[in-house]
């Protein structure tokens, strides 16, 4: 198995057969001279929780793009995102981010998410058909992140297309030269845009998330300009792309399993658990990476210091050693935590907001459009990204 296997048309259409092979082949499969891959739930969970497994983002760039890769502004910028850092740098930046992105503030977004979902359906309902990606799943989290960052929706819609290009940077398989050029240009465009917004907020601060990031401090420490730029871009990606793709994936999973959809329609109180099951069944985030910061022994194999490991979250979520009949959607499943949000010190900072948005999106569609059916289930076009899984369109009628 090699990293290029994660960019084939067959994998991008349906990654789960390859994940099955990965789990059955060995606890760890070598995919590059200094890189392994695993898809077993127990190993993925243990390594995510292990403080001796850290991030070596620029080394992973070197593995995929050669010695010049880590010096590119694109990878330097992504490397400043707190998601890519180790303690103590990670501890410092995440603590500052959490002061601005706290649970109380996020919970206030529930009413906004419901209101936004209803407003979008108001625009769709009379037409009797729509592309739910373009007209619902894409704008819903975008409108909410715009509110949190206080940026104009018209500008953010344009930025959304740029973010979709940048998301390619998180794929495990290396990009070709053309894609690398496009992704670099996307990062530069976003960095320039948010640098301008940050400069404006320094002059006229408000109560938005960017203004809060400019104000937060911990023991006299604050975030630098470059750190704020990189991490606002991260929030924009995480608060938009991952959720919009997951709304589509959840709708597809439910409509491909009509008995489960009927069960949810009859018992809407099952919605929170149904969302968690959809995240397990076909999550938008499919993988993450860790590096052994010291020699670690697991499953009888020693991971030497510096060894890079691709942790395939999508494969772990379908591991039969952890989940009974893992390829079956079961909204009543109570078998523990799915791996879509990660675990340990890098557990997704925005998972509460993501769950609120997903519950609001699915719940409002079930309530307002009870006869909704997906009309292109047999001809879906999955995006060409190995990490951030989703469809480019989702046609529906009611």
MARSEKOL-330302 format. One line per 2 residues: number of its first residue (from 1); for each residue x, y, z of N, C-alpha, C. Coordinates in steps of 0.001 Angstrom, whole numbers, plus 500000, padded with zeros to 6 digits. Example, Ala and Ser with C-alpha at 12.3 -4.5 7.8 and 13.67 -1.06 7.14 Angstrom:
2
1> 513190 494310 507800 512300 495500 507800 513200 496700 507800  512850 497750 507080 513670 498940 507140 512900 500030 507870
END
This chain:
398
1> 500844 498808 500000 500000 500000 500000 500883 501246 500000  500437 502284 499283 501204 503525 499212 500240 504706 499294
3> 500795 505906 499563 499949 507078 499737 499133 507379 498488  499681 507062 497327 498952 507315 496080 497642 506536 496012
5> 497528 505436 496764 496287 504658 496783 495127 505471 497348  495455 506552 498089 494417 507375 498703 493928 508479 497777
7> 494342 508425 496518 493871 509425 495561 493334 508797 494287  493112 507482 494300 492558 506815 493116 491062 507099 493002
9> 490501 507049 491803 489052 507257 491651 488211 506303 492496  488643 505044 492586 487880 504065 493372 487877 504439 494849
11> 489014 504880 495380 489090 505266 496791 488243 506498 497061  488334 507493 496191 487585 508725 496410 486083 508503 496317
13> 485673 507510 495529 484255 507155 495440 483789 506428 496691  484602 505491 497174 484242 504672 498342 485521 504178 499010
15> 485963 504836 500069 487238 504459 500699 487165 503204 501563  485961 502733 501871 485826 501710 502906 486358 500328 502516
17> 486297 499905 501256 486967 498643 500906 488480 498681 501144  489125 499792 500810 490560 499910 501068 490847 499939 502562
19> 489984 500601 503318 490153 500624 504773 490068 499209 505347  489162 498398 504815 489038 497013 505270 490344 496257 505017
21> 490901 496426 503825 492186 495797 503498 493279 496290 504438  493292 497591 504718 494284 498176 505612 494211 497547 506994
23> 493000 497425 507556 492856 496851 508898 493296 495395 508930  492970 494656 507862 493251 493220 507842 494709 492912 507522
25> 495372 493809 506830 496730 493531 506370 497725 493442 507519  497668 494411 508442 498614 494433 509562 498218 495561 510505
27> 498719 495526 511756 498464 496652 512653 498957 497971 512058  500147 497914 511435 500714 499078 510757 501160 498656 509361
29> 500914 499518 508370 501332 499263 506995 502268 500389 506569  503430 500031 506031 504386 501045 505608 503924 501667 504290
31> 503870 503012 504243 503436 503713 503034 504513 504657 502494  505599 504818 503226 506742 505633 502800 507915 505207 503676
33> 509153 505575 503297 510311 505109 504071 510220 505379 505568  509647 506525 505960 509560 506826 507383 508107 507008 507828
35> 507179 506411 507108 505764 506629 507421 504984 505325 507419  504126 505162 508429 503241 504016 508554 501793 504500 508517
37> 500886 503558 508310 499457 503860 508328 498745 502785 509129  497724 503191 509889 496907 502228 510620 495447 502630 510542
39> 494569 501609 510530 493136 501855 510495 492388 501118 511583  493121 500553 512544 492477 499815 513633 492093 500753 514777
41> 490849 500626 515230 490329 501548 516232 491198 501593 517485  491551 500421 518013 492311 500385 519258 493629 501105 519148
43> 494327 500936 518023 495620 501590 517835 495431 503085 517629  494468 503456 516779 494214 504876 516524 493879 505594 517828
45> 492989 505020 518623 492590 505648 519879 493762 505752 520845  494534 504672 520956 495669 504677 521877 496701 505729 521476
47> 496974 505855 520183 497987 506818 519744 497484 508257 519855  496198 508479 519631 495653 509820 519808 495736 510264 521266
49> 495592 509310 522185 495620 509626 523620 497043 509690 524178  498028 509180 523439 499400 509045 523933 500144 510374 523799
51> 500568 510937 524933 501278 512216 524914 502639 512110 524231  503136 510885 524046 504416 510709 523357 504253 510725 521833
53> 503003 510768 521376 502733 510936 519955 502369 512393 519714  503161 513058 518928 502937 514479 518707 502788 514800 517234
55> 502937 516067 516930 502819 516551 515566 504211 516877 515016  504439 516491 513793 505655 516934 513084 505210 517302 511682
57> 504402 518346 511631 503745 518686 510378 504746 518923 509254  505769 519725 509531 506719 520042 508466 507506 518806 508033
59> 507698 517859 508941 508355 516608 508539 507425 515809 507621  506131 515833 507907 505197 515134 507019 505170 515798 505651
61> 505357 517117 505624 505464 517829 504346 506711 517370 503598  507815 517236 504334 509067 516790 503710 508915 515385 503121
63> 508201 514507 503849 507977 513141 503359 507243 513170 502021  506293 514081 501884 505444 514099 500696 505949 515009 499588
65> 506687 516080 499951 507046 517080 498945 508545 517347 498823  509356 516593 499565 510792 516781 499451 511323 517859 500382
67> 512643 518059 500347 513301 518944 501308 512901 520407 501166  512461 520830 499988 512086 522229 499806 510667 522525 500281
69> 509857 521491 500460 508461 521685 500836 508253 522493 502102  508952 522161 503213 508700 522873 504466 508987 524372 504418
71> 509729 524837 503411 510047 526258 503316 509002 527056 502547  508025 526373 501958 506999 527075 501192 506070 527848 502130
73> 505695 529087 501786 504788 529874 502635 503488 529147 502971  502964 528356 502027 501746 527586 502288 501919 526702 503514
75> 502972 525902 503523 503164 524942 504613 503638 525635 505894  504362 526733 505758 504735 527510 506935 503484 528062 507616
77> 502551 528571 506801 501317 529125 507359 500467 528067 508033  500303 526919 507369 499525 525829 507968 500217 525328 509232
79> 501540 525330 509233 502298 524865 510396 502109 525728 511629  501630 526967 511456 501359 527834 512619 499984 527583 513230
81> 499143 526812 512545 497829 526492 513106 498012 525632 514343  497275 525926 515411 497500 525213 516675 497267 523719 516536
83> 496480 523349 515532 496224 521944 515245 497517 521191 514933  498540 521903 514464 499778 521277 514017 500901 521361 515049
85> 500618 521945 516206 501672 522213 517186 501716 521160 518289  502854 521084 518963 503041 520244 520149 503143 521118 521380
87> 502896 520556 522577 503196 521292 523800 504692 521629 523844  505096 522749 524410 504236 523749 525079 503598 524759 524137
89> 504041 524817 522871 503472 525798 521939 501977 525551 521744  501584 524270 521586 500173 523941 521412 499372 524348 522633
91> 499895 524060 523827 499192 524384 525072 498924 525883 525140  499947 526671 524791 499831 528128 524847 498777 528636 523868
93> 498860 528232 522594 497954 528777 521583 496535 528258 521791  496374 526961 522105 495022 526415 522309 494353 527084 523502
95> 495110 527337 524576 494525 527992 525749 494002 529377 525392  494758 530100 524589 494317 531424 524164 493107 531324 523246
97> 493114 530345 522338 491976 530161 521439 490719 529798 522222  490855 528949 523232 489697 528492 523999 489060 529627 524781
99> 489843 530630 525148 489262 531770 525865 488274 532517 524983  488559 532526 523677 487653 533189 522750 486553 532252 522262
101> 486880 530961 522185 485976 529973 521584 485447 529067 522689  484782 529646 523670 484380 528870 524842 482989 528269 524671
103> 482690 527312 525552 481444 526548 525437 480211 527440 525565  480270 528442 526448 479106 529309 526635 478805 530091 525358
105> 479854 530618 524742 479655 531366 523505 479119 530463 522400  479658 529249 522316 479233 528323 521275 477765 527938 521459
107> 477325 527711 522692 475945 527295 522935 474951 528378 522503  475374 529640 522554 474487 530710 522094 474252 530618 520588
109> 475073 529833 519887 474933 529678 518448 473781 528739 518056  473212 527991 519033 472155 527038 518696 470944 527745 518093
111> 470500 528827 518718 469350 529561 518185 469676 530128 516810  470904 530637 516642 471305 531165 515336 471308 530063 514289
113> 471798 528875 514657 471839 527755 513705 470426 527358 513283  469509 527274 514223 468132 526912 513893 467468 527981 513023
115> 467677 529241 513393 467099 530341 512616 467644 530346 511193  468952 530154 511067 469589 530139 509748 469055 528989 508903
117> 468930 527803 509496 468409 526647 508765 466984 526904 508281  466143 527494 509142 464761 527793 508749 464733 528829 507619
119> 465587 529840 507687 465615 530867 506643 466026 530266 505297  466990 529361 505325 467415 528714 504081 466293 527856 503500
121> 465580 527137 504367 464459 526321 503891 463322 527211 503374  463129 528381 503995 462115 529317 503493 462366 529638 502018
123> 463640 529778 501654 463973 530094 500275 463854 528911 499335  463994 527698 499894 463961 526489 499072 462549 525934 498879
125> 461765 525951 499932 460513 525185 499977 459579 525424 498790  459341 526673 498371 458366 526871 497275 458805 526280 495945
127> 460110 526064 495770 460617 525616 494466 460479 524112 494260  460298 523363 495328 460066 521915 495268 461288 521089 494864
129> 462420 521735 494561 463648 520998 494287 464834 521944 494451  466013 521353 494744 467199 522183 494957 468435 521295 495035
131> 469579 521917 494879 470858 521287 495187 471144 521603 496650  471015 520616 497507 471150 520856 498951 472570 521214 499364
133> 473573 520860 498574 474937 521284 498888 475068 522782 498678  474732 523239 497475 474921 524649 497132 473981 525577 497901
135> 472764 525094 498193 471749 526002 498728 471380 525763 500193  472010 524766 500809 471721 524516 502228 472983 524134 503007
137> 473597 523018 502650 474748 522529 503423 475930 523479 503357  476176 524085 502202 477286 525025 502060 477025 526344 502801
139> 475880 526999 502569 475697 528309 503217 475427 528262 504710  474853 527174 505240 474473 527193 506656 475678 527423 507582
141> 476707 526580 507558 477849 526852 508436 478613 528104 508033  478558 528451 506736 479236 529663 506282 478605 530904 506913
143> 477281 530954 506935 476588 532088 507542 476904 532193 509039  477045 531048 509695 477310 531055 511134 478740 531493 511411
145> 479708 531005 510663 481093 531422 510894 481268 532892 510529  480495 533378 509541 480521 534811 509215 480062 535639 510407
147> 479006 535175 511058 478496 535877 512246 479551 535880 513351  480213 534755 513545 481204 534663 514615 482430 535531 514338
149> 482815 535642 513051 483995 536438 512686 483628 537866 512284  482319 538135 512138 481819 539440 511713 482440 539862 510387
151> 482263 539001 509386 482701 539343 508032 481493 539269 507106  481461 540089 506058 480291 540136 505178 480034 538796 504493
153> 478766 538423 504444 478406 537141 503847 478793 537095 502372  478621 538211 501665 478957 538239 500235 480438 537937 500016
155> 481293 538494 500858 482733 538236 500742 483050 536804 501147  482391 536318 502186 482666 534972 502678 482264 533905 501670
157> 481218 534167 500886 480806 533195 499872 481915 533010 498842  482537 534117 498460 483675 534041 497539 484845 533328 498214
159> 485076 533659 499492 486156 533011 500239 485913 531516 500376  484629 531122 500426 484309 529706 500573 484892 528873 499446
161> 484847 529398 498228 485433 528678 497101 486945 528590 497238  487553 529637 497781 489000 529635 498009 489377 528620 499085
163> 488563 528558 500129 488796 527589 501196 488724 526162 500660  487796 525905 499745 487670 524566 499167 488960 524154 498461
165> 489624 525112 497831 490912 524825 497192 491998 524579 498236  491988 525387 499296 493010 525245 500330 492879 523928 501073
167> 491654 523409 501210 491438 522172 501971 492255 521009 501427  492678 521100 500183 493499 520050 499566 494809 519856 500323
169> 495251 520900 501058 496530 520824 501767 496516 519755 502856  495322 519359 503311 495218 518382 504389 495116 516945 503882
171> 495142 516743 502573 495082 515387 502027 496360 514614 502324  496249 513312 502609 497455 512514 502858 498292 512285 501613
173> 497645 512153 500455 498391 511942 499215 498960 513273 498736  500203 513285 498242 500795 514543 497785 500063 515102 496574
175> 499985 516429 496513 499377 517103 495371 500359 517138 494211  499815 517176 492995 500687 517400 491847 501045 518880 491770
177> 501914 519235 490837 502442 520600 490771 501338 521625 490558  500369 521306 489695 499284 522243 489420 498432 522482 490661
179> 498071 521398 491355 497253 521526 492564 498015 522263 493660  499314 522025 493754 500130 522698 494764 500161 524203 494508
181> 500275 524596 493252 500270 526017 492887 498919 526652 493240  497826 525961 492926 496493 526484 493214 496253 526598 494719
183> 496720 525599 495458 496525 525602 496904 497353 526703 497560  498560 526905 497091 499407 527982 497607 498766 529344 497348
185> 498228 529517 496147 497567 530782 495812 496342 531001 496697  495612 529916 497002 494437 530028 497872 494841 530481 499271
187> 495924 529907 499800 496374 530327 501135 496780 531795 501123  497535 532207 500107 497974 533608 500016 496773 534551 499986
189> 495740 534177 499232 494549 535021 499138 493844 535143 500488  493696 534029 501182 493048 534053 502495 493890 534820 503513
191> 495211 534630 503466 496093 535322 504412 496002 536837 504210  495989 537291 502956 495880 538733 502691 494535 539271 503183
193> 493476 538517 502913 492148 538976 503311 492053 539120 504833  492432 538084 505556 492277 538127 507009 493286 539058 507669
195> 494450 539271 507045 495391 540266 507573 494745 541648 507538  494000 541926 506462 493299 543204 506379 492199 543323 507421
197> 491457 542245 507634 490399 542248 508653 491006 542462 510040  492105 541786 510319 492760 541907 511632 493228 543335 511865
199> 493815 543954 510821 494275 545343 510952 493091 546262 511256  491958 546025 510603 490775 546850 510846 490251 546663 512270
201> 490298 545425 512784 489798 545174 514142 490736 545738 515213  492002 545846 514884 492920 546493 515843 492528 547959 516024
203> 492079 548579 514941 491682 549987 515008 490296 550157 515614  489389 549236 515242 488007 549335 515735 487543 547963 516192
205> 487930 547551 517395 487559 546216 517885 486066 546114 518154  485558 544874 518027 484157 544606 518322 484048 543437 519279
207> 482933 542707 519191 482731 541539 520050 482840 540237 519269  483359 540307 518069 483495 539128 517220 484698 538296 517649
209> 484816 537115 517054 485862 536172 517435 487256 536712 517131  487421 537430 516017 488734 537985 515692 489137 539039 516712
211> 488209 539912 517084 488510 540919 518106 488865 540271 519432  488154 539178 519776 488461 538469 521016 489851 537861 520973
213> 490250 537323 519809 491587 536749 519684 492664 537817 519830  492372 539029 519414 493327 540131 519577 493464 540544 521043
215> 492408 540290 521830 492414 540724 523226 492885 539664 524208  492726 538392 523858 492974 537359 524864 494439 537330 525274
217> 494645 536997 526529 496005 536809 527022 495991 535784 528143  497140 535200 528377 497313 534188 529423 498662 534448 530053
219> 498644 534973 531282 499911 535275 531947 500735 536308 531205  500041 537266 530576 500738 538303 529829 501063 537919 528400
221> 500796 536680 528018 501105 536204 526677 499910 536452 525750  500184 536840 524511 499141 537042 523515 499538 536331 522222
223> 498614 536289 521286 498886 535688 519986 499557 536703 519066  500525 536254 518273 501165 537135 517300 500245 537342 516097
225> 500582 538322 515284 499792 538587 514072 499733 537355 513181  500881 536738 512915 500909 535565 512036 500126 534401 512627
227> 500179 534242 513953 499409 533172 514605 497912 533408 514448  497487 534659 514585 496062 534956 514439 495623 534709 513001
229> 496426 535143 512022 496079 534922 510620 495890 533427 510342  496888 532627 510723 496823 531185 510443 495649 530530 511141
231> 495384 530915 512369 494349 530230 513136 492946 530729 512810  492808 531943 512329 491513 532381 511817 491196 531625 510526
233> 492205 531420 509673 492000 530603 508470 491583 529189 508872  492232 528630 509902 491858 527296 510384 490405 527280 510853
235> 489994 528281 511626 488609 528334 512106 487634 528446 510950  488019 529205 509924 487142 529365 508768 486985 528042 508029
237> 488109 527307 507873 488051 525994 507216 487226 525023 508055  487610 524915 509346 486963 523930 510220 485498 524271 510458
239> 485182 525566 510509 483813 525975 510782 482929 525985 509555  483520 525685 508406 482758 525745 507169 482823 524434 506398
241> 484018 524072 505926 484173 522923 505038 483784 521601 505697  484282 521358 506909 484024 520057 507529 482533 519856 507785
243> 481861 520900 508261 480439 520768 508596 479569 520694 507354  479854 521514 506347 479029 521478 505136 479117 520114 504459
245> 480313 519526 504420 480442 518189 503857 479711 517155 504707  479759 517320 506027 479131 516333 506907 477615 516393 506833
247> 477041 517575 506606 475588 517656 506421 475183 516797 505224  475918 516933 504123 475631 516127 502942 475818 514643 503193
249> 476922 514266 503851 477183 512854 504133 476081 512244 505002  475606 513010 505985 474554 512506 506875 473254 512292 506107
251> 472914 513232 505250 471689 513090 504451 471779 511880 503534  472938 511683 502924 473126 510524 502046 472988 509229 502841
253> 473645 509156 503994 473591 507945 504814 472154 507618 505208  471409 508625 505634 470025 508387 506068 469125 507983 504911
255> 469291 508613 503768 468417 508290 502631 468807 506979 501965  470037 506541 502130 470423 505216 501648 469991 504121 502616
257> 469521 504537 503784 469035 503603 504802 467651 504070 505240  466635 503896 504373 465311 504481 504621 464654 504028 505913
259> 464941 502809 506366 464350 502374 507636 464861 503232 508789  466147 503580 508746 466721 504436 509787 466176 505854 509674
261> 465986 506310 508450 465406 507639 508247 463976 507671 508784  463198 506641 508512 461828 506577 509030 461817 506550 510554
263> 462744 505792 511129 462841 505712 512589 463133 507081 513188  464030 507816 512558 464375 509152 513050 463206 510114 512871
265> 462503 509999 511766 461349 510864 511526 460260 510639 512568  460054 509372 512933 459034 509039 513930 459467 509376 515348
267> 460791 509417 515578 461317 509673 516931 462410 510737 516851  462029 511997 516646 463027 513054 516470 463946 513246 517673
269> 463546 512711 518837 464418 512818 520009 465697 512002 519834  465720 511127 518838 466916 510332 518564 467964 511108 517754
271> 467660 512355 517403 468523 513118 516504 469970 513244 516988  470232 513610 518261 471639 513729 518667 472443 512451 518464
273> 471854 511300 518791 472574 510043 518608 472689 509682 517129  471654 510044 516359 471697 509784 514920 472831 510557 514267
275> 473049 511791 514698 474151 512596 514157 475491 511940 514483  475652 511482 515713 476898 510802 516084 477114 509545 515249
277> 476041 508801 514978 476165 507592 514173 476527 507937 512724  475972 509008 512193 476343 509426 510837 477801 509861 510775
279> 478288 510497 511821 479702 510873 511899 480595 509640 511885  480151 508589 512577 480918 507341 512576 480832 506663 511221
281> 479658 506622 510677 479390 505836 509466 480114 506391 508236  480109 507696 508089 480765 508302 506919 481135 509743 507247
283> 482159 509896 508072 482568 511214 508520 483240 512021 507427  483144 513339 507539 483802 514190 506554 485316 514210 506751
285> 485777 514133 507997 487218 514104 508273 487653 512645 508356  488545 512249 507468 488884 510838 507308 490220 510437 507936
287> 491111 511370 508213 492412 510966 508740 493093 512113 509473  494115 511753 510262 495001 512724 510883 496382 512089 510973
289> 497357 512852 511391 498736 512354 511454 499340 512612 512825  500189 511712 513251 500971 511879 514469 502390 511360 514233
291> 503320 511835 515073 504715 511398 514996 505169 510950 516372  505908 509844 516417 506457 509366 517687 507547 510335 518152
293> 507338 510938 519314 508317 511872 519856 509409 511152 520644  509167 509868 520914 510155 508976 521521 509785 507557 521099
295> 510644 506587 521366 510332 505203 520999 509077 504740 521745  508137 504144 521012 506872 503682 521597 506619 502264 521120
297> 506223 501395 522041 505861 500032 521655 504346 499883 521703  503763 499374 520611 502329 499149 520549 502059 497997 519596
299> 501168 497094 519994 500824 495919 519196 502068 495134 518785  503048 495068 519707 504245 494285 519436 505235 494934 518492
301> 504945 496148 518037 505855 496847 517123 506375 498111 517796  507650 498372 517613 508255 499581 518171 508197 500682 517119
303> 507561 501782 517497 507583 502975 516654 508769 503812 517087  509831 503869 516293 511008 504633 516720 510733 506136 516703
305> 511469 506837 517488 511344 508297 517551 511456 508878 516133  510503 509736 515798 510504 510359 514489 509634 509658 513458
307> 509100 508487 513795 508260 507760 512839 506907 508464 512679  506525 508747 511443 505253 509383 511118 504189 508307 510928
309> 502996 508533 511521 501909 507564 511404 500650 508274 510903  500099 507764 509815 498805 508235 509313 497721 507445 510037
311> 496875 508154 510785 495792 507534 511549 494496 507713 510755  493997 506624 510203 492833 506688 509328 491554 506601 510160
313> 491005 507756 510478 489819 507830 511335 488622 507139 510696  488485 507291 509381 487373 506651 508687 487441 505141 508779
315> 488660 504593 508748 488834 503148 508887 488550 502699 510317  489021 503464 511300 488780 503122 512704 487294 503111 513022
317> 486552 504022 512409 485110 504109 512656 484320 502949 512067  484957 502136 511218 484299 500944 510657 485000 499658 511123
319> 485753 499727 512220 486486 498557 512701 485522 497586 513391  485388 496352 512878 484460 495388 513492 484897 494947 514885
321> 486165 495145 515245 486608 494839 516603 486080 495853 517610  485587 496982 517125 485069 498020 518022 483559 498207 517876
323> 483057 498055 516642 481647 498294 516374 481023 497060 515738  479927 496599 516320 479205 495460 515763 478557 495860 514434
325> 478715 495026 513423 478212 495329 512081 478519 496782 511700  479795 497115 511577 480192 498516 511399 479728 499144 510088
327> 479450 498314 509076 479008 498859 507794 477504 499117 507753  476838 498916 508888 475389 499161 508981 475140 500442 509753
329> 474304 501322 509195 473896 502534 509899 472851 502168 510944  473082 502561 512187 472174 502218 513286 472084 503426 514212
331> 471003 504215 514085 470908 505454 514861 470682 505193 516348  470436 503927 516722 470319 503575 518142 471626 503013 518705
333> 472677 503015 517908 473950 502425 518338 474474 503139 519584  474922 502345 520561 475500 502890 521795 476786 502135 522093
335> 477751 502287 521226 478986 501524 521394 480207 502395 521616  479996 503578 522132 481150 504407 522460 481456 505440 521402
337> 482586 506085 521586 482939 507280 520831 483438 506970 519432  482882 507705 518461 483462 507661 517117 484728 508517 517117
339> 485539 508365 516070 486837 509017 516061 486897 510275 515191  485754 510726 514675 485781 511821 513712 486369 513103 514285
341> 486144 513385 515570 486669 514606 516178 488043 514402 516815  488629 513205 516645 489928 512944 517258 489798 512685 518750
343> 490945 512767 519445 490970 512517 520890 492250 513105 521453  492345 513107 522769 493554 513620 523406 493632 515136 523354
345> 494837 515674 523425 495003 517126 523523 494601 517842 522236  494503 517102 521122 494124 517714 519851 492659 517453 519500
347> 491859 517013 520483 490431 516807 520220 489836 518099 519672  488983 517996 518667 488476 519145 517913 487914 520235 518834
349> 488467 521428 518719 488044 522555 519538 486602 522947 519251  486169 522776 518012 484843 523227 517619 483796 522138 517526
351> 484021 521012 518220 483089 519888 518053 481682 520234 518539  481573 521040 519595 480229 521404 520084 479458 522175 519018
353> 480126 523134 518398 479467 523914 517360 479089 523023 516186  479964 522108 515813 479674 521201 514703 478425 520378 514994
355> 478312 519841 516200 477140 519045 516562 475871 519892 516554  475963 521115 517055 474808 522021 517040 474342 522270 515612
357> 475297 522531 514712 474947 522821 513324 474349 521599 512631  474933 520435 512875 474428 519212 512252 473027 518872 512750
359> 472812 518964 514061 471489 518684 514607 470458 519676 514075  470854 520935 513982 469928 521955 513485 469594 521713 512021
361> 470615 521409 511215 470402 521209 509777 469484 520022 509506  469801 518871 510085 469007 517663 509830 467609 517809 510425
363> 467555 518351 511638 466263 518496 512308 465303 519399 511558  465795 520531 511059 464930 521471 510341 464467 520870 509009
365> 465341 520170 508304 464931 519529 507050 463851 518481 507296  464008 517668 508344 462998 516651 508653 461668 517298 509020
367> 461726 518400 509745 460505 519073 510189 459797 519799 509051  460582 520519 508249 459992 521403 507246 459724 520721 505907
369> 460538 519727 505560 460403 519055 504264 460295 517547 504475  459205 517090 505096 459086 515668 505453 459053 514735 504254
371> 458680 515244 503082 458638 514386 501896 459926 514463 501066  460949 515104 501608 462201 515285 500860 462797 513938 500456
373> 463236 513856 499212 463946 512678 498738 465141 513130 497902  466218 512378 497958 467412 512675 497178 467271 512018 495819
375> 467430 512780 494754 467149 512275 493407 468389 511825 492650  469576 511991 493234 470802 511603 492526 471657 510633 493327
377> 471021 509810 494160 471776 508890 495017 472641 507921 494212  472229 507611 492991 472980 506644 492177 474033 507307 491299
379> 474087 508629 491299 475037 509332 490424 475820 510402 491177  476033 510189 492455 476739 511181 493270 478170 511383 492773
381> 478646 512629 492830 480022 512953 492484 480745 513376 493761  481587 512474 494263 482345 512759 495482 483518 513667 495150
383> 483837 514573 496087 484940 515489 495826 486262 514715 495720  487255 515346 495170 488525 514677 494901 489531 514939 496020
385> 489078 514719 497258 489958 514945 498408 489974 513694 499282  491159 513245 499609 491287 512015 500376 491000 512184 501847
387> 491057 513408 502351 490831 513613 503773 489439 514161 504052  489025 515195 503336 487758 515854 503622 486698 515333 502655
389> 485955 514320 503097 485051 513592 502225 483694 514283 502129  483184 514400 500909 481873 514992 500701 481519 514966 499219
391> 480324 515411 498904 479867 515434 497514 479816 516872 497006  479956 517024 495694 479956 518355 495090 478539 518882 494857
393> 477560 517990 494819 476157 518383 494655 475269 517314 495271  474072 517710 495673 473125 516765 496259 471715 517218 495892
395> 471206 516661 494797 469918 517096 494282 468780 516461 495075  467771 517277 495367 466638 516804 496164 465335 517388 495628
397> 464261 516688 495906 462917 517154 495549 461975 516800 496690  460816 517515 496749 459848 517271 497818 458446 517667 497388
END
